[in-house]
Amino acid sequence: MKIFYIRAEPIEAEGPSAAAVVVAHDAHEALVLLRKDLDLSGYRLPPAEMVPAEAAPEEVRRLFGETAVHEIGVYGFRVLAPAAPDRAGIPPAASW
């Protein structure tokens, strides 16, 4: 099982970026779950960033609860605030 951190950029330049955390078996499955579970009509797909991390069942349970160990899915979604002026050029980060 893998945990994917996904960051999507808005279609319109003025809009905020968004981030999601998806538990899936592979990248293709993560994208399918993302499109199925969330309305991403205002965001570019494929996402700007998709970072996989291998995860043991114990780690998935600790981070997302018992259900996540047995069920793939989207376990977090955040609209990201724009970067502060002193961090221009650095992509925004989500705080989970």
N, C-alpha and C positions, 0 to 999 in steps of 0.2 A: 504494500500500500504506500502511496505517496501523498504528500501534502504539497499543493501548488499555491504559491503566492502569485496572484495575477493582477496586473495593473493595466487598465484600459484608458486610452486617451479619448477625449470628447471629439465628436465630428466637427463641432463649431469651436474655433480656437479659444473663445472666451469662457467656455464651460469648464467645470472642474474635472480633474481626473477621478477615477474610481479604482478601488482595490477590492479584491475578494480572496478568500481562502477556500480552496476546494480540496476535498479528500477524494481521491480517485486512484484507479490502478495505472493509468497512463495519461499522457497529454491529450490524446484524442477524446478520451472519456471525460476529462476535466472540461474541455471546451463544450462538449455536448451538454454536460450538466449545467454549466454556466449559462448557456443559451436557453435551456429548458426551465431553469429555476428563477432566472432574473430577466427583467425587461431591459436589455442593453441597447435599445433602439437609438439612443443618443451617443453611442460609443463605437469607436472603430474596432472591427474584428478582422484578423486576429489581434489579440491584445499586444500592447507595446512591450510588455514584460510578462514572462511566465517562467517562474523559478520553481523547479521541483526539489523536494527534499524527501529522501527515504525516511520512513518512520516506522518504528516498532509499534505494535498494538498498544503497548503500555503508554507510549508517548502520545499517541492519538487520543487515548482515553483521558490522559491527564490534561491535554489541551482543550478538547472539545466534548468530553463526556462519553458515557458508555455507548450511546447510540452511534456515534461516529466510528466506533470500532467495527460495527457490523453493517453500517450503511454508508455508501458513498454519497456525496452531496456537497452543497455549498454551505459552509459553516461560518461565514463572515462576509459582510459587504459594507464598505464605507465609501462615501464621497470624500475625496481628499481636498483639504484646503490648499489654496495656492501657496507656493513657497514664499517665505519672507524675502524682502529685498536683498538682505545680506546672503541669501542662499540661492540667488538667481542662477539658473542653469542646472541646479541639482533637482532631480525629480522629487515630488512630494512623497512623504512617507505616511503610512497608516499607523495609528497607535491602537493596538488591539487591547 
